[in-house]
Structures are given as structure tokens and as C-alpha cells.
Amino acid sequence: MTYNFDPERWYENERGFLEQRRRSDGWSEAEFEAALADLERRYDRMVERLDGTYRISR
């Protein structure tokens, strides 16, 4: 099975969504920065899980 997931593209798409919400919903700088910090935290945790070698436990 092949996985074609691109974490960097996912991050850019999510960041673009946050920027759109910032404009359309009138987020303050603090609200945007908090959402961006949460996105970066989620991205880092996801990459940690993706960086390992695939192993089957027996």
C-alpha cells in the first residue's frame, strides 16, 4: 500500500484556511496567533508519528 500524504501541503492548506477565517471572521491578531500555534503543534505531532519506520507488531 502506498501513502501519498504530503504533510507540508496539509500544513499550507490548513494555514490558508486560518488566514481566510481571519479575514472573513475578523479575528484579532491574538486569535490568529493562537490558532496558528495550535496548527503548528498539531503539525509537529503529526510529523513525529510519520517519521518512524513502519513496523508490524507480533
C-alpha positions as CSV (number, residue, x, y, z in Angstrom):
1,M,0.0,0.0,0.0
2,T,1.3,3.5,-0.9
3,Y,0.6,6.6,1.1
4,N,0.7,9.8,-0.9
5,F,0.2,12.1,2.1
6,D,2.2,15.3,2.0
7,P,2.4,16.9,5.5
8,E,3.8,20.2,4.1
9,R,0.9,20.6,1.7
10,W,-1.5,19.7,4.5
11,Y,0.1,22.5,6.7
12,E,-0.1,25.0,3.9
13,N,-3.8,24.2,3.2
14,E,-4.7,24.5,6.9
15,R,-2.7,27.7,7.3
16,G,-4.6,29.1,4.2
17,F,-7.9,28.2,5.8
18,L,-6.9,30.0,9.0
19,E,-5.9,33.1,7.0
20,Q,-9.2,33.0,5.2
21,R,-11.1,32.7,8.6
22,R,-9.0,35.6,9.9
23,R,-10.2,37.8,7.1
24,S,-13.8,36.6,6.9
25,D,-14.5,36.3,10.7
26,G,-12.5,39.4,11.7
27,W,-10.1,37.5,14.0
28,S,-7.8,39.7,16.1
29,E,-4.0,39.2,15.9
30,A,-4.1,37.3,19.2
31,E,-6.8,34.9,17.9
32,F,-4.9,34.3,14.7
33,E,-1.6,33.7,16.5
34,A,-3.3,31.2,18.9
35,A,-4.9,29.3,16.0
36,L,-1.5,29.3,14.2
37,A,0.3,28.0,17.3
38,D,-2.3,25.2,17.6
39,L,-1.8,24.3,14.0
40,E,1.9,24.2,14.4
41,R,1.6,22.0,17.5
42,R,-0.7,19.6,15.6
43,Y,1.7,19.6,12.6
44,D,4.7,18.8,14.8
45,R,2.9,15.9,16.5
46,M,1.7,14.5,13.1
47,V,5.2,14.6,11.7
48,E,6.6,12.8,14.7
49,R,4.2,10.0,14.0
50,L,5.0,9.9,10.3
51,D,8.8,9.9,10.7
52,G,9.1,6.4,12.1
53,T,9.7,3.2,10.1
54,Y,6.6,1.2,9.5
55,R,6.7,-1.9,11.8
56,I,4.3,-4.7,12.3
57,S,4.0,-5.8,15.9
58,R,3.7,-9.5,16.6
